[in-house]
Amino acid sequence: MNPPVRPLNETEFVAALRGLSHRYWGTHPFHHRLHDGSLSEHELKMWAANRWYYQRMLPQKDAAIIANCPVPEVRRAWIDRIHYHDGRDGDEGGTRRWLRLCEAVGLDPDEVLDERHVAPGVRFAVDAYVTFARTRPWVEAVASGLTEMFAGHLMRRRVSDMLARYPWIRAEDLAYFTNRIDAVSGEGKSTVDIVVRYSVTREQQDAAVAALSFKCDVLWSMLDAIERAASKQ
């Protein structure tokens, strides 16, 4: 019988997670075009309308993690993510800020809210992500969200590039990104800490890395589907 594979130490484990940065959707050709200003108005609208579906479903993903998590301190910390997206009484959440961006690129709120523009591939990918959070161990679902490690610098660049290259978009229309920059400024450290603390065995560590890889696939598939849908009109 082969001896069990030793767990990675914390440095090795975090390095394995960070090693997936090249698969984050910031490297997708569609995002390159978004940043260099070569998207048409129609493509920009399709990007915003489809990304809306992802934003709308994130609180349900986070609620699934909370429902599966037996650790009170993790649940208490994680519920802030639902408040971030859904807002609190009298406060605007991230979902509403994204809807404001949809309006800025020329979409009527009704056509965003009824999801008429959501591509089947986007819906399938996002729904698969929510199902993953509902059905996999809660630590794996938390690990899947570690794409936030790669997001901060991309959001900063997105704000400056979109303001420079799409002159009809104002700084206040990008409030989703400017607000989110602060939320991910620590490169997901609090989330990394949770995953490291509760991924004790090598099997659990490998599952966490696989979960983050899966999330990268979800995001990449979304942009593939958006690109195809936008090219048909």
Contacts in CASP RR format, 6 or more apart in sequence:
PFRMAT RR
TARGET T0000
AUTHOR 0000-0000-0000
METHOD contacts of the structure
MODEL  1
MNPPVRPLNETEFVAALRGLSHRYWGTHPFHHRLHDGSLSEHELKMWAAN
RWYYQRMLPQKDAAIIANCPVPEVRRAWIDRIHYHDGRDGDEGGTRRWLR
LCEAVGLDPDEVLDERHVAPGVRFAVDAYVTFARTRPWVEAVASGLTEMF
AGHLMRRRVSDMLARYPWIRAEDLAYFTNRIDAVSGEGKSTVDIVVRYSV
TREQQDAAVAALSFKCDVLWSMLDAIERAASKQ
4 202 0 8 1.000
5 202 0 8 1.000
6 202 0 8 1.000
7 13 0 8 1.000
7 200 0 8 1.000
7 201 0 8 1.000
7 202 0 8 1.000
7 205 0 8 1.000
8 16 0 8 1.000
8 202 0 8 1.000
8 205 0 8 1.000
10 196 0 8 1.000
13 196 0 8 1.000
13 199 0 8 1.000
13 205 0 8 1.000
13 208 0 8 1.000
14 192 0 8 1.000
14 196 0 8 1.000
16 205 0 8 1.000
16 209 0 8 1.000
17 143 0 8 1.000
17 146 0 8 1.000
17 149 0 8 1.000
17 192 0 8 1.000
17 195 0 8 1.000
17 208 0 8 1.000
17 209 0 8 1.000
17 212 0 8 1.000
18 149 0 8 1.000
20 209 0 8 1.000
20 212 0 8 1.000
20 213 0 8 1.000
20 216 0 8 1.000
21 149 0 8 1.000
21 150 0 8 1.000
23 213 0 8 1.000
23 216 0 8 1.000
23 217 0 8 1.000
23 220 0 8 1.000
24 147 0 8 1.000
24 150 0 8 1.000
24 151 0 8 1.000
24 154 0 8 1.000
24 216 0 8 1.000
24 219 0 8 1.000
25 31 0 8 1.000
25 216 0 8 1.000
25 219 0 8 1.000
25 220 0 8 1.000
25 222 0 8 1.000
25 223 0 8 1.000
26 32 0 8 1.000
26 150 0 8 1.000
26 154 0 8 1.000
28 220 0 8 1.000
28 223 0 8 1.000
28 224 0 8 1.000
29 227 0 8 1.000
30 47 0 8 1.000
30 223 0 8 1.000
30 226 0 8 1.000
30 227 0 8 1.000
31 223 0 8 1.000
33 39 0 8 1.000
33 43 0 8 1.000
34 44 0 8 1.000
34 47 0 8 1.000
34 158 0 8 1.000
34 161 0 8 1.000
34 162 0 8 1.000
35 157 0 8 1.000
35 158 0 8 1.000
35 161 0 8 1.000
35 162 0 8 1.000
35 165 0 8 1.000
36 161 0 8 1.000
36 165 0 8 1.000
37 161 0 8 1.000
37 165 0 8 1.000
37 166 0 8 1.000
39 47 0 8 1.000
40 230 0 8 1.000
41 105 0 8 1.000
41 106 0 8 1.000
42 230 0 8 1.000
42 233 0 8 1.000
43 230 0 8 1.000
44 105 0 8 1.000
44 166 0 8 1.000
45 102 0 8 1.000
45 105 0 8 1.000
45 106 0 8 1.000
45 107 0 8 1.000
45 117 0 8 1.000
46 117 0 8 1.000
46 119 0 8 1.000
46 226 0 8 1.000
46 229 0 8 1.000
46 230 0 8 1.000
47 226 0 8 1.000
47 230 0 8 1.000
48 98 0 8 1.000
48 101 0 8 1.000
48 102 0 8 1.000
48 105 0 8 1.000
48 107 0 8 1.000
48 112 0 8 1.000
49 102 0 8 1.000
49 107 0 8 1.000
49 111 0 8 1.000
49 112 0 8 1.000
49 115 0 8 1.000
49 117 0 8 1.000
49 118 0 8 1.000
50 117 0 8 1.000
50 118 0 8 1.000
50 119 0 8 1.000
50 122 0 8 1.000
50 222 0 8 1.000
50 225 0 8 1.000
50 226 0 8 1.000
50 229 0 8 1.000
51 98 0 8 1.000
51 222 0 8 1.000
51 226 0 8 1.000
52 98 0 8 1.000
52 99 0 8 1.000
52 102 0 8 1.000
52 112 0 8 1.000
52 115 0 8 1.000
52 118 0 8 1.000
53 115 0 8 1.000
53 118 0 8 1.000
53 122 0 8 1.000
53 123 0 8 1.000
53 126 0 8 1.000
54 122 0 8 1.000
54 126 0 8 1.000
54 222 0 8 1.000
55 85 0 8 1.000
55 94 0 8 1.000
55 95 0 8 1.000
55 98 0 8 1.000
55 176 0 8 1.000
56 95 0 8 1.000
57 126 0 8 1.000
57 127 0 8 1.000
57 129 0 8 1.000
57 130 0 8 1.000
58 81 0 8 1.000
58 85 0 8 1.000
58 95 0 8 1.000
59 81 0 8 1.000
59 82 0 8 1.000
59 85 0 8 1.000
59 86 0 8 1.000
59 95 0 8 1.000
60 130 0 8 1.000
61 129 0 8 1.000
61 130 0 8 1.000
61 133 0 8 1.000
61 141 0 8 1.000
62 78 0 8 1.000
62 79 0 8 1.000
62 81 0 8 1.000
62 82 0 8 1.000
62 85 0 8 1.000
62 133 0 8 1.000
63 82 0 8 1.000
64 130 0 8 1.000
64 133 0 8 1.000
64 134 0 8 1.000
64 141 0 8 1.000
65 78 0 8 1.000
65 133 0 8 1.000
65 138 0 8 1.000
65 141 0 8 1.000
65 142 0 8 1.000
66 75 0 8 1.000
66 78 0 8 1.000
66 79 0 8 1.000
66 82 0 8 1.000
67 134 0 8 1.000
68 133 0 8 1.000
68 134 0 8 1.000
68 137 0 8 1.000
68 138 0 8 1.000
68 141 0 8 1.000
69 75 0 8 1.000
69 78 0 8 1.000
69 138 0 8 1.000
70 138 0 8 1.000
71 198 0 8 1.000
74 138 0 8 1.000
74 142 0 8 1.000
74 194 0 8 1.000
77 190 0 8 1.000
77 194 0 8 1.000
78 142 0 8 1.000
84 93 0 8 1.000
84 94 0 8 1.000
84 183 0 8 1.000
85 93 0 8 1.000
85 94 0 8 1.000
85 95 0 8 1.000
86 93 0 8 1.000
86 95 0 8 1.000
87 93 0 8 1.000
87 94 0 8 1.000
87 95 0 8 1.000
87 96 0 8 1.000
94 176 0 8 1.000
94 179 0 8 1.000
94 180 0 8 1.000
97 175 0 8 1.000
97 176 0 8 1.000
97 179 0 8 1.000
98 176 0 8 1.000
99 109 0 8 1.000
99 112 0 8 1.000
99 113 0 8 1.000
100 172 0 8 1.000
100 173 0 8 1.000
100 175 0 8 1.000
100 176 0 8 1.000
101 169 0 8 1.000
101 173 0 8 1.000
101 174 0 8 1.000
101 175 0 8 1.000
101 176 0 8 1.000
102 109 0 8 1.000
102 112 0 8 1.000
103 109 0 8 1.000
103 173 0 8 1.000
104 168 0 8 1.000
104 169 0 8 1.000
104 170 0 8 1.000
104 173 0 8 1.000
105 166 0 8 1.000
105 169 0 8 1.000
111 117 0 8 1.000
117 229 0 8 1.000
119 225 0 8 1.000
119 226 0 8 1.000
119 228 0 8 1.000
119 229 0 8 1.000
120 225 0 8 1.000
121 221 0 8 1.000
121 222 0 8 1.000
121 225 0 8 1.000
122 222 0 8 1.000
122 225 0 8 1.000
122 226 0 8 1.000
122 229 0 8 1.000
124 221 0 8 1.000
124 225 0 8 1.000
125 218 0 8 1.000
125 219 0 8 1.000
125 221 0 8 1.000
125 222 0 8 1.000
125 225 0 8 1.000
126 218 0 8 1.000
126 222 0 8 1.000
128 218 0 8 1.000
129 144 0 8 1.000
129 215 0 8 1.000
129 218 0 8 1.000
132 140 0 8 1.000
132 141 0 8 1.000
132 144 0 8 1.000
132 211 0 8 1.000
132 214 0 8 1.000
133 141 0 8 1.000
133 144 0 8 1.000
136 211 0 8 1.000
137 207 0 8 1.000
139 194 0 8 1.000
139 195 0 8 1.000
139 198 0 8 1.000
139 199 0 8 1.000
139 204 0 8 1.000
139 207 0 8 1.000
139 208 0 8 1.000
140 207 0 8 1.000
140 208 0 8 1.000
140 210 0 8 1.000
140 211 0 8 1.000
141 211 0 8 1.000
142 191 0 8 1.000
142 194 0 8 1.000
142 195 0 8 1.000
143 195 0 8 1.000
143 199 0 8 1.000
143 207 0 8 1.000
143 208 0 8 1.000
143 209 0 8 1.000
143 211 0 8 1.000
143 212 0 8 1.000
144 211 0 8 1.000
144 212 0 8 1.000
144 214 0 8 1.000
144 215 0 8 1.000
145 191 0 8 1.000
145 212 0 8 1.000
145 215 0 8 1.000
146 188 0 8 1.000
146 191 0 8 1.000
146 192 0 8 1.000
146 195 0 8 1.000
146 212 0 8 1.000
146 215 0 8 1.000
147 212 0 8 1.000
147 215 0 8 1.000
147 216 0 8 1.000
147 219 0 8 1.000
148 184 0 8 1.000
148 187 0 8 1.000
148 188 0 8 1.000
148 191 0 8 1.000
149 187 0 8 1.000
149 188 0 8 1.000
149 192 0 8 1.000
151 180 0 8 1.000
151 184 0 8 1.000
152 180 0 8 1.000
152 181 0 8 1.000
152 184 0 8 1.000
152 185 0 8 1.000
152 187 0 8 1.000
155 177 0 8 1.000
155 180 0 8 1.000
155 181 0 8 1.000
155 184 0 8 1.000
156 181 0 8 1.000
158 174 0 8 1.000
158 177 0 8 1.000
159 171 0 8 1.000
159 174 0 8 1.000
159 177 0 8 1.000
159 178 0 8 1.000
159 181 0 8 1.000
162 169 0 8 1.000
162 174 0 8 1.000
163 169 0 8 1.000
163 170 0 8 1.000
163 171 0 8 1.000
163 174 0 8 1.000
171 178 0 8 1.000
195 208 0 8 1.000
198 204 0 8 1.000
199 205 0 8 1.000
199 207 0 8 1.000
199 208 0 8 1.000
END
